[in-house]
Structure formats: structure tokens, C-alpha cells
Amino acid sequence: PFATLDATGQAELVRTGDAMPEDLVGAAIDRITQLDGDLHAVIAERYDDALTDARSGLPDGPFRGVPILVKDLGAGQVDGMPHHLGNRALRDAGYTQRGDSFLIQRLRQAGFVILGKTNTPELGFSNTTEPTILPATCNPWDVTRSPSGSSGGSAAAVASGMVPVATASDGGGSIRTPAAVTGLFGLK
């Protein structure tokens, strides 16, 4: 039932006591586990940490307990997680982010629970989410098609119902195009 609700609907369940943050997070993890083998949207996970976060007293922000995924590009820098930007050299070097970016700090303050990171083409330089170091992300409406890019991993995750919201970035259509081809509304 949570998969049919947007972020405000899920936050309302927590606010009214009809769901606990760990219920929302656990259900999102289950959906990712069931769906991502076909979609290749999620490239790095922090499920155990996310469940710990959900149980440990989140900030009382407007999105308290709502699960979110973040794009592995731009401001999606999560402390202790890989930050590869779809780049082979960063992946091979095992680059891991130290400290949260300002965006991630603000998402946490708002009460979001970060589950992991989404796929992106190398440095965001493609309008399809087909990095050379990972499998291409597929459109959840037709897995023979692309969800576009560069925010295609985030778009596929939201359109498939894995999470109600995910971060994206857009310098030349990287939010707008994936939103259009996956049936979403994207904010630039």
C-alpha cells in the first residue's frame, strides 16, 4: 500500500501514527530488492544503516521517515558511500565520500531516510543512463527502453514505486527528459 503514496502521503502516515518510519523504509527496501534486478536503478545501498536511522529518532521534519534515493552525481554525496559519478577511475580507486553534502544534510533535517544511490551515465554526459561500468538502467514501463538520462536511475526508481521520491540534477534536460519518458513530474 505504501508504494501508491507520494512522499507527502507517506509522511502523513508517520505524522498520524498510522505507520512507523521503519515500516516505510522496510517496504521500500523490499520493493527495491524485488524490482531492481530488472531495472538497474540502484547502484549502492545502505539498507542496514537506513533501518537504524528509521528506528533511532529522526528529526521531526516534514518528511519524517520517508525513504529516498539519491543520484550518484552532483550534490548526492552521502558520508561513507561510494561517489563514482559513473566513472571507472573513481570506482576503481574505491572513492568513498567523507561527510554529507549540503543537500544530504538538508534532506536528513527534513526527516528523509536515505536508502542508497541511483545510476547515472559517466559524469552525466549522456541522455541515457548507460554507464560503461554498470548495467544500463531500464525504463520500468518497458525494460527494452531507456528511462533517458542523466537522472534515469532516479526516474526508474520513482516510476516503478521503489521510493516515492529521489534526487536528480539537470544542466540540459537531465531531470525533464527522464521524467517525461517515465511518466513523472520532475522539479528542476
Disulfide bonds with the S-S distance in Angstrom:
none
